[in-house]
């Protein structure tokens, strides 16, 4: 087990270091720590309107969501590895050629992910908070409690989705039944006013809350190891030729063949369009719940406009899905330019963006916010277009990979955060100020034009 764990850790490091260079990836946790330090220093500015308990719960919810995203390996890992790293033989598939059991490999894989991503995300965030503690009149011991609580929240999300991913590989029916049971248990816990165990530990580090947190981590993790399979049944998939008919219907949009390929790739991959909807709806639900909580503490906040701004940022992740299993290397032998591929992805994104527009309209209808729907739509469209433009400019066709580069991630945050904060604070004064976000559209157009030239001149290497 130690040798296998060491090999997996080295493999993870070498993959990222090969893509970014050792320094580019090694400084990523440093950037996370810097932002955590800066954010912690700003906490007293909000203490009059937002209780520290609420801010702590929001931080834990964020790391719970981060664990969910990391734990999704079982749902997309097989296709991602085959289509992005098809030339590589990774340790996770060693049971096919070496005398190692699937369970041993998967258990080690979970331990590796736990250690690796805690070092990458949780520890730097806790370190930044601890460094800021003396400046905001907090005992540094809160840094240790924050580290444990954030790690517990992260691991609950990771282990839960590992289990769901394993069940997905086994049986869709088994997955659906488990989701129903877990949803029922969650509603029952809410009905009994149960406290999220990592939050309870942060407020009062008692053995009971720690033990309950560990149960919520270890039970799903153990079940996923017992049920895991990497020997997927070989089955031939046959599809009717829908490419040309679909491209013909999309012809008026231009880039029709690229859009058709994106649509077919997405629908025929594991999970289909459902995986995009799941990864999109889950953070949105969390954002909406958090906003409903903030209404109680921040007077004058218009939840629909703020939701629209955050929705614009989250919707940009649709572009990440459109480029998840694709790279320009696939087109290198064809008379196709990088800029043409990017144009196709942008148009596919525009079509897929009808989903968040529908979500925003439903949110307005359910919350009775029809009066602020127009400024909310303006804010959403502007922020979505601008965030997409920044992503394309900095990452080209590889946003899922390039955002782990410290310098790229730092520039991404610095290019987006000021505009978001300005819009959010302006909307607190008057929701109509959200129309000011339309000034982001020309900036987005300029970034897209520069991105087309930039990535046309520099072809990303294949991974």
HUMO-V932683 format. One record per residue. PHI is phi in radians with two decimals (999 if undefined). OMEGA is omega in radians with two decimals (NA if undefined). Layout:
phi:omega
PHI:OMEGA
PHI:OMEGA
This chain:
phi:omega
999:3.13
-1.05:-3.14
-1.16:3.13
-1.15:3.10
-1.07:3.13
-1.07:3.13
-1.11:3.14
-1.18:3.11
-1.10:3.12
-1.12:3.12
-1.08:3.14
-1.07:3.13
-1.11:-3.07
-1.17:3.11
-1.07:-3.12
-1.21:-3.12
-1.17:3.10
-1.16:-3.11
-1.28:-3.00
-1.79:-2.87
1.59:-3.04
-1.03:-3.09
-1.18:-3.11
-1.05:3.14
-1.48:-3.09
-1.10:-3.11
-1.49:3.12
-1.04:3.08
-1.07:3.11
-1.13:3.11
-1.11:3.09
-1.05:3.14
-1.12:3.13
-1.11:3.13
-1.18:3.09
-1.13:3.10
-1.11:-3.13
-1.13:3.12
-1.13:3.12
-1.16:3.11
-1.11:-3.12
-1.49:-3.08
-1.01:3.14
-1.06:3.14
-1.15:-3.09
-1.85:-3.02
-1.15:-3.13
-1.27:-3.09
-1.87:-3.06
-2.21:-3.13
-1.04:-3.13
-1.06:3.12
-1.12:3.11
-1.18:3.11
-1.09:3.11
-1.13:-3.14
-1.14:3.11
-1.14:3.11
-1.11:3.12
-1.15:3.11
-1.11:3.11
-1.10:-3.11
-1.30:3.00
-1.07:3.12
-1.14:3.10
-1.06:3.09
-1.11:3.10
-1.07:-3.10
-1.17:3.12
-1.19:-3.08
-1.32:-3.08
-1.45:-3.12
-0.95:-3.05
-1.10:-3.10
-1.37:-3.03
-2.10:-3.00
-1.05:-3.06
-1.09:-3.11
-1.19:-3.11
-1.07:-3.12
-1.14:-3.09
-1.21:-3.01
-1.64:3.10
-1.66:-3.08
-2.09:-3.06
-1.04:-3.12
-1.45:-3.07
-1.79:3.05
-1.94:-3.02
-1.59:-3.09
-1.07:-3.11
-1.04:3.14
-1.90:-3.04
-1.19:-3.12
-1.13:3.14
-1.36:-3.07
-2.23:-3.11
-2.11:3.14
-1.35:3.11
-2.23:-3.10
-1.31:3.10
-1.04:-3.08
-1.13:3.13
-1.11:-3.13
-1.14:-3.09
-1.19:3.09
-1.07:3.11
-1.16:3.12
-1.09:3.12
-1.11:3.11
-1.10:3.12
-1.07:3.12
-1.06:3.13
-1.04:-3.10
-1.16:-3.03
-1.09:-3.06
-1.43:2.98
-1.17:3.08
-1.17:-3.07
-1.42:-3.04
-2.04:-2.93
-1.20:-3.11
-1.05:3.09
-1.06:3.13
-1.12:3.11
-1.15:3.13
-1.14:3.10
-1.11:3.09
-1.12:3.14
-1.11:3.13
-1.12:-3.13
-1.47:-3.04
-0.92:-3.14
-1.07:-3.10
-1.42:-3.13
-2.06:3.03
1.05:3.07
-2.05:3.05
-1.21:-3.14
-0.99:3.11
-1.08:3.08
-1.11:3.09
-1.12:3.11
-1.15:3.12
-1.11:3.10
-1.15:3.14
-1.06:-3.13
-1.10:-3.09
-1.17:3.12
-1.12:3.11
-1.12:3.13
-1.11:3.12
-1.08:3.13
-1.04:-3.08
-1.25:3.06
-1.10:3.10
-1.12:-3.13
-1.11:-3.08
-1.19:3.13
-1.10:-3.11
-1.32:3.01
-1.03:3.11
-1.12:-3.14
-1.09:3.12
-1.17:3.11
-1.14:3.10
-1.12:3.10
-1.06:3.12
-1.18:-3.12
-1.45:-3.02
-2.85:3.08
-1.13:3.13
-1.11:3.11
-1.12:3.10
-1.10:-3.10
-1.09:3.13
-1.10:3.14
-1.15:3.13
-1.09:3.12
-1.10:3.13
-1.11:-3.13
-1.14:3.10
-1.11:3.09
-1.10:3.11
-1.13:3.12
-1.14:3.11
-1.14:3.10
-1.12:3.12
-1.13:3.09
-1.13:3.13
-1.11:3.12
-1.60:-3.13
0.99:3.11
-1.21:-3.11
-1.68:3.09
-1.01:-3.00
-0.94:3.10
-1.05:3.09
-1.17:3.10
-1.06:3.12
-1.18:3.14
-1.10:-3.13
-1.25:-3.13
-2.51:-3.06
-1.23:3.14
-1.63:3.13
-1.04:-3.09
-1.09:-3.14
-1.18:3.09
-1.16:-3.13
-1.11:3.13
-1.13:3.10
-1.08:-3.13
-1.15:3.08
-1.11:3.13
-1.16:3.10
-1.60:-2.97
-1.30:-3.11
-1.12:3.09
-1.09:3.14
-1.12:3.13
-1.12:3.13
-1.11:-3.14
-1.17:3.10
-1.18:-3.12
-1.16:-3.05
-1.71:-2.99
-1.12:2.96
-2.55:3.00
-1.96:3.08
-1.62:-3.09
-1.22:-3.13
-1.10:3.09
-1.32:3.09
-2.50:-3.13
-1.47:3.10
-1.72:3.13
-2.13:-3.12
-2.31:3.01
-1.23:-3.11
-1.30:3.13
-1.80:-3.00
-1.13:-3.09
-1.15:3.09
-1.02:3.12
-1.18:3.13
-1.10:3.13
-1.12:3.13
-1.20:-3.12
-1.59:-3.04
-0.93:-3.13
-1.08:-3.12
-1.40:-3.00
1.36:-3.11
0.93:-2.99
-1.05:-3.08
-1.21:3.09
-1.19:3.13
-1.12:3.13
-1.09:3.12
-1.11:3.11
-1.06:-3.12
-1.11:-3.13
-1.24:3.08
-1.01:-3.08
-1.19:-3.07
-1.26:-3.07
-1.70:3.09
-1.40:-3.12
-1.03:3.13
1.53:3.12
0.98:3.12
-1.19:-3.12
-1.06:-3.11
-1.19:3.09
-1.20:-3.14
-1.09:-3.14
-1.09:-3.10
-1.21:-3.14
-1.57:-3.06
-1.25:-3.08
-1.02:3.09
-1.13:3.11
-1.13:3.10
-1.07:3.12
-1.12:3.12
-1.09:-3.11
-1.13:3.11
-1.09:-3.14
-1.10:3.14
-1.18:3.10
-1.11:3.08
-1.29:-3.09
-1.14:3.13
-0.98:-3.09
-1.21:-3.00
-2.00:-3.10
-1.97:-3.12
-1.18:3.06
1.47:-3.11
-1.24:3.04
-1.76:-3.02
-1.07:-3.10
-1.19:-3.14
-1.17:3.11
-1.11:3.09
-1.06:3.14
-1.11:3.13
-1.12:3.13
-1.19:3.08
-1.08:3.11
-1.09:3.11
-1.22:-3.10
-1.16:-3.11
-1.12:3.11
-1.12:3.10
-1.20:3.04
-1.04:3.08
-1.07:3.10
-1.05:3.12
-1.18:-3.13
-1.14:3.13
-1.88:-3.02
-1.03:-3.03
-1.94:-3.02
-2.29:3.03
-2.62:-3.09
-1.20:3.11
-0.96:3.14
-1.11:-3.07
-1.87:-2.96
-1.08:-3.10
-1.59:-3.14
-1.88:3.10
-1.36:-3.08
-2.21:3.11
-1.62:3.11
-1.02:-3.12
-1.07:3.12
-1.19:3.10
-1.13:3.12
-1.08:3.11
-1.04:3.11
-1.11:3.12
-1.13:-3.14
-1.13:3.14
-1.25:3.04
-1.08:3.11
-1.10:-3.13
-1.07:3.12
-1.19:-3.13
-1.14:-3.10
-1.25:3.02
-1.14:3.11
-1.11:3.10
-1.12:3.06
-1.08:3.11
-1.11:3.11
-1.09:-3.14
-1.13:3.12
-1.11:3.11
-1.11:3.11
-1.10:3.12
-1.12:-3.12
-1.20:-3.09
-1.30:-3.09
-1.72:-3.13
1.17:-3.09
-1.87:-3.11
-1.05:-3.11
-1.15:3.14
-1.88:-3.11
-1.15:-3.10
-1.12:3.07
-1.10:3.10
-1.16:3.10
-1.10:3.11
-1.08:3.14
-1.12:-3.13
-1.07:-3.08
-1.07:-3.11
-1.17:-3.12
-1.17:3.12
-1.08:-3.13
-1.13:-3.11
-1.17:3.13
-1.09:3.08
-1.07:-3.13
-1.07:3.10
-1.10:3.14
-1.08:-3.13
-1.15:-3.12
-1.09:-3.07
-1.45:-2.94
-2.09:-3.14
1.06:-3.13
-1.70:-3.09
-2.30:-3.11
-1.14:-3.13
-1.13:-3.13
-1.67:-2.99
-1.18:-3.12
-1.23:3.02
-1.54:3.03
-1.41:-3.01
-0.98:-3.08
-1.19:3.12
-1.13:3.14
-1.09:3.13
-1.09:3.12
-1.13:3.12
-1.04:-3.12
-1.15:-3.09
-1.21:3.14
-1.40:-3.06
-1.79:-2.99
-1.00:-3.11
-1.01:-3.14
-1.14:-3.14
-1.14:-3.12
-1.10:3.12
-1.08:3.14
-1.15:-3.12
-1.13:-3.13
-1.18:3.10
-1.15:-3.13
-1.19:3.07
-1.18:3.11
-1.30:-3.14
-2.85:3.14
-0.98:-3.12
-1.12:3.11
-1.13:3.10
-1.11:3.07
-1.09:3.09
-1.10:3.12
-1.12:-3.14
-1.07:3.08
-1.19:3.09
-1.29:-3.07
-1.13:3.08
-1.05:3.10
-1.09:3.10
-1.13:3.11
-1.05:3.12
-1.13:3.14
-1.14:3.12
-1.11:3.12
-1.07:3.11
-1.18:3.13
-1.12:3.14
-1.08:3.12
-1.21:-3.09
-1.09:-3.06
-1.41:3.01
-1.20:-3.11
-1.43:-3.09
-2.25:3.13
-1.37:3.10
-1.13:3.08
-1.19:3.07
-1.33:-3.11
-1.98:NA
